[in-house]
Amino acid sequence: MFVNSKPRKTVKRKVTAAPEARPDRRVPTQERSRQRVERILEAAAQVFAADGYEVATMDAIAARAETSIGSIYQFYPNKAAVFDALVRRHHDRVRVFFDGLFAGPLLEGSWSSLLDSGIDAVAALHTADAGFRAVFRGLHFTEATLDEGEALNRELAERVAVVLEQKLPGLPAPRRAFVAMMVVELVSAMLILSARRPEEASAVMAETKVLLRLYLAPYDDGGGKVSAKGRSTLRSRRRA
């Protein structure tokens, strides 16, 4: 779904120095060149997802793309630049995905059905697209792509906040942005976990639904009050 937020000092994460502002050596302008770049990135996604960033090589990417390594170097100077481009493609695809999600019929249902269907859709996209798995497994970001990922998460949180206003009128306006941020960051973290544990990915996303239902249930009421259902949820959490 989304690249996780920029790491704090207490979190160890691979962060490399950015190559150049945009690492692409040559910007594809003709359709044939764009198709070649897409083929290279799709091959890179498969290699990174299967082997991990450290093991992946430019030779392996060239072989998977059925092209010469020289063709790759026309566009990308090194493996880090290829991964950088893959992360940016991931960001673009996330935006397109959420454009469709927020404009689709899912918004017509209850907040709980929207939550379940939205997580199912995100998980399906994550499973089907090797680029998503490559990004979440690799986590080999430059400072620039980390900043872009954090900006994307903020953008998504703003859109989630609009949905929360419509679906959970019991959520006080001053808390809305924070709760939306928590939803986005929790799903991001759980997608990373599911990429690290693919054999348990379905269970991870099922538990993500439970966590978010418990988190949002107290606001399932109009008029700005915690609902009876929400009070029951809070009591259950305290007993646990």
Secondary structure, 3 states (H helix, E strand, C coil): CCCCCCCCCCCCCEEECCCCCCCCCCCCCCHHHHHHHHHHHHHHHHHHHHHCCCCCCHHHHHHHHCCCHHHHHHHCCCHHHHHHHHHHHHHHHHHHHHHHHHHCHHHHCCHHHHHHHHHHHHHHHHHHCHHHHHHHHHCEEEHHHHHHHHHHHHHHHHHHHHHHHHHCCCCCHHHHHHHHHHHHHHHHHHHHHHHHCHHHHHHHHHHHHHHHHHHHHHHCCHHHCCCHHHHHHHHHHHHC
